[in-house]
Amino acid sequence: MAACSLESGKTMSYFTHYRDHVGARPDKFHKATLCEGQFLMLGLNCLEPGQAHAVHTHADQDKVYIVMDGVGWFTVADERQEAAAGAVIWAPAGVPHGVENRGSERLNVLVGMGPAPKKKG
């Protein structure tokens, strides 16, 4: 069976559905890696109301957010904008970016990064 690698060393089918990876954590937002290769990492970030992923940068990676469910406030560089399901947000390498869920429902965001983050350890 064909599979792709995850950062944990586990494998998964080439086919998945993001809803199978939705989760919640009370202490911080939930992250799940859907698939990771040498050149691209695709993950799911789930933010409950009031949770945020603070503004940060990736020096050598481009990032794209695709809002699947909910509404979030996204920051890219000096721009801040509300985005709902279907929105695509682009953060080039080296540009500060972050997201906050100010809504009343969970915010589910597909996140793509290229090249894939280097494994720690």
C-alpha positions as CSV (number, residue, x, y, z in Angstrom):
1,M,0.0,0.0,0.0
2,A,1.3,3.4,-0.9
3,A,1.9,5.7,2.1
4,C,3.5,9.0,3.1
5,S,5.7,9.7,6.1
6,L,4.7,11.7,9.2
7,E,7.2,13.5,11.4
8,S,6.6,10.8,14.1
9,G,7.9,8.2,11.8
10,K,4.5,6.7,11.3
11,T,3.0,6.3,7.8
12,M,-0.5,7.0,6.5
13,S,-2.3,6.5,3.3
14,Y,-1.9,9.0,0.5
15,F,-5.6,9.7,1.0
16,T,-7.1,11.3,4.1
17,H,-9.8,13.8,5.2
18,Y,-9.0,16.7,7.4
19,R,-12.0,16.1,9.6
20,D,-10.5,12.8,10.7
21,H,-7.7,14.9,12.3
22,V,-9.8,17.6,14.0
23,G,-9.1,17.9,17.7
24,A,-9.3,20.2,20.7
25,R,-7.0,21.0,23.6
26,P,-7.9,23.3,26.5
27,D,-4.3,24.6,27.1
28,K,-3.3,25.5,23.5
29,F,-4.5,25.0,19.9
30,H,-4.5,21.5,18.5
31,K,-2.0,20.7,15.7
32,A,-2.0,17.5,13.5
33,T,0.4,16.7,10.7
34,L,-1.5,15.3,7.8
35,C,1.5,14.5,5.6
36,E,5.1,15.5,5.4
37,G,7.7,15.0,2.7
38,Q,11.0,16.5,1.8
39,F,9.5,19.6,0.2
40,L,6.1,20.1,1.7
41,M,4.4,19.7,5.1
42,L,0.6,19.8,5.3
43,G,-1.0,20.1,8.7
44,L,-4.3,21.0,10.4
45,N,-4.5,23.7,13.1
46,C,-7.7,23.7,15.3
47,L,-8.2,26.8,17.4
48,E,-11.0,26.9,20.0
49,P,-12.6,30.3,20.7
50,G,-10.1,32.6,22.3
51,Q,-7.0,30.6,21.2
52,A,-4.2,32.0,19.1
53,H,-1.0,31.1,17.3
54,A,1.1,34.1,18.1
55,V,2.8,36.1,15.4
56,H,6.0,34.4,14.4
57,T,8.3,33.9,11.4
58,H,9.9,31.1,9.4
59,A,13.1,32.3,7.9
60,D,13.3,29.6,5.2
61,Q,9.7,28.5,4.7
62,D,6.7,29.8,2.9
63,K,3.4,29.2,4.6
64,V,-0.2,29.0,3.3
65,Y,-3.3,28.9,5.4
66,I,-6.6,27.6,4.0
67,V,-9.6,28.3,6.3
68,M,-11.8,25.2,6.3
69,D,-14.3,26.0,9.1
70,G,-14.9,29.0,11.3
71,V,-13.6,32.6,11.2
72,G,-10.2,33.8,12.2
73,W,-8.2,37.0,12.4
74,F,-4.9,36.6,10.4
75,T,-1.9,38.7,10.6
76,V,0.7,38.8,7.8
77,A,3.4,41.5,7.9
78,D,1.6,44.7,9.0
79,E,-1.8,43.6,7.6
80,R,-4.6,42.1,9.8
81,Q,-7.8,40.7,8.3
82,E,-10.7,38.5,9.2
83,A,-11.0,35.4,7.1
84,A,-13.7,32.7,6.8
85,A,-14.1,29.3,5.2
86,G,-12.6,29.2,1.7
87,A,-10.1,32.0,2.3
88,V,-6.4,31.4,1.4
89,I,-3.8,33.4,3.3
90,W,-0.1,33.5,2.1
91,A,2.9,34.2,4.3
92,P,6.2,34.2,2.4
93,A,9.4,33.1,4.2
94,G,10.7,35.7,6.7
95,V,7.3,37.6,7.0
96,P,5.7,37.7,10.4
97,H,2.3,35.9,10.6
98,G,-0.2,34.5,13.1
99,V,-3.8,33.7,13.7
100,E,-6.4,34.2,16.4
101,N,-9.9,32.8,16.9
102,R,-12.1,35.6,18.2
103,G,-15.3,33.8,17.1
104,S,-17.7,31.5,19.0
105,E,-16.9,28.3,17.0
106,R,-13.8,26.2,16.4
107,L,-11.5,27.5,13.6
108,N,-10.0,24.7,11.5
109,V,-7.2,25.7,9.2
110,L,-5.2,23.6,6.7
111,V,-1.5,24.8,6.9
112,G,1.0,24.1,4.2
113,M,4.7,24.8,4.6
114,G,7.4,24.5,2.0
115,P,10.0,23.3,2.3
116,A,8.9,21.0,5.1
117,P,10.3,21.9,8.6
118,K,13.5,20.2,9.5
119,K,13.0,17.4,11.9
120,K,14.4,18.1,15.4
121,G,16.7,15.7,17.1
